[in-house]
Amino acid sequence: MSIQLHQSLNLLLLLVIGFFTANVYLTWIDIVFILCFTLVIEHIFLYFNSSREFYVSYSALTTAVGVMVLIYASSIWIYFLIITLGLAQKHFLTLSSKHFFNPSNFALIIALLFFYEDARFVTGQFGDEVLFSMVVFVLALSILVRVGRVLIPFLFIFFYLLLQYLLVVYFDPTITFQQISHRFYSVTFMLFIYFMLTDPLVTPAKWQEQVVFVFFIVLGATLLDRFYGFRVQHLFMSVFLVSFFVHYRRYKKLSQQELKLVVTILFLVIVSLIYIEYQAPYYFEMNG
């Protein structure tokens, strides 16, 4: 079984389990419609992408599930648009035939950037059942071993608890360490750690670089929590910025035109994140 298909089946299975045992608010009709739309758009992009051979792409389903689980949108067309843009950047916003950002993460940032009032993060659609978390862990482990990213989730948990304690809990008496650790009871939060944070195409392969990669993601999110208060989008914003530098080696020998592209993208990334951060500090969370 290909890694793409393996990953997609894992997430689709979790979506089915979550639909029947937790609080997934989309109807089955909406879910199927979004999945079918995603497959069509992905293969249209593949057809017009001259740098890739046309093939059956299952990875688009991973993008769709990630967006549906993490975003609450007021209209279904918002899902269509942000997923389309997330997939478009994967095919056409590239350097050396490699994209800069995880498609799901890119779609989430686009949602915050253009639909802040109508598309909000949700962190509780999958509830906090321990048994469900164990299923997520087993399925995630089966794919992480194959792609060599097993270390990343454990690094994330270690650095997150450490830096949140040193930089947030230590300075804010209203926040307890139990509140920080309780976030790991959220199945959706663990889903982010196991699946989105470990995307092989936008994460380093060497374990030493994985340590640095995870540290800076956690540091960026924690500093935002420290100075602007906890917001669920801080982690995704940090991933968005740090992912840009994962394949830093390809930036060493750039033509003038490629250098302009890289600088322009970095500028837009920073401006977009600043704009999002200065929006009203709210997020939507479902518990249950």
Disulfide bonds with the S-S distance in Angstrom:
none
